């Protein structure tokens, strides 16, 4: 019955209308879709990998100082936290004014420690951000080049997909393009440099001597 209804409707459709609807369908082209993890592409690029290794040497004193101080702080906070848990247990999990005061002191210690570690890690984090910004400045060009070579019209992030075949992942292709566009970077930010200021990365000199740092992403 449905087939008969559709056939009848088609028979009543003007020829001109059929022509108009047929043209767009014939003109449509298949869209090439790919997946790319851009953060991974930056992190595995030759420039980034080399810079991280250099930073291990150049910023060794700062890295060691940061790690040593963090270990001390972590141990101190753990002692304070364990003391609070013991006090709560002794009070049958009923907070008392003394425990609340103890907890407030603990929170203040946490905040102070966080500020101190942020200050100690600032040179390392700044250098790492400088490295990343120099590479990401060319990320768009690298992606476009990879898309052109793979004949892709649309690129999605892995998080935006439910499932995909490995063959549609062009992350490595983006890395290859990045390596060609940005073979090396500097890990020594210019005086007064801050992340996010356009134009700074473009003026950056080629890599000097430097080490590692926590990723800012």
Secondary structure as GFF3:
##gff-version 3
##sequence-region A 1 217
A	DSSP	alpha_helix	2	12	.	.	.	ID=ss1
A	DSSP	alpha_helix	15	27	.	.	.	ID=ss2
A	DSSP	beta_strand	33	35	.	.	.	ID=ss3
A	DSSP	alpha_helix	38	43	.	.	.	ID=ss4
A	DSSP	alpha_helix	46	58	.	.	.	ID=ss5
A	DSSP	alpha_helix	60	90	.	.	.	ID=ss6
A	DSSP	alpha_helix	97	136	.	.	.	ID=ss7
A	DSSP	alpha_helix	139	150	.	.	.	ID=ss8
A	DSSP	beta_strand	154	156	.	.	.	ID=ss9
A	DSSP	three_ten_helix	158	160	.	.	.	ID=ss10
A	DSSP	three_ten_helix	166	168	.	.	.	ID=ss11
A	DSSP	alpha_helix	171	181	.	.	.	ID=ss12
A	DSSP	three_ten_helix	201	203	.	.	.	ID=ss13
###
